[in-house]
């Protein structure tokens, strides 16, 4: 079984700078929607994420289009190199300051340009 989140966003283009530019995802597919991007597939080290514009969802299956974004989805992404994450997020607004949890994860939280909460975490040595 595989689960791939599809984030419904106002503008795919606005989100690419964060997911591709900051977090190192690669755009592997794109579907235009007029003069904009309606849908994109991003990958990073075995992780897949899809971004779809509200307008594209309305045209594809209107019943699935949200009344407003964000959808309330929080993404918890486990990473191997927390230092790399900190470097990539340098200068980006942090919503949850770096912390180490009681269950041994070093975490930091941000909001994507679409407003989704993104927590990046790395297990700490026991």
C-alpha angles and dihedrals in degrees: 000000000000130000120201118182116226109202114203107216137175093236126012091200092061090054097049094073088059101041098035103025099039106025100033101242118155121227106231101169137019133184117199121226105196107302093341137063113269099181138008136182117212128188135189124175096328095323119115128198129178127204121198127179120237088238091054091050091050090054094043100044114345094197089067095052112109122238086228138353145273101058095213093251116149117201118210108196120188112210134189098218116044092179089060090052091051091051092049092050095047107135093009117120111262117215097184118031119232112280142159114234129219088253092059104259122135104215144179127183133210138164118244117230087263090057099253117143111243118192116190115198141177127192114245123223112266 
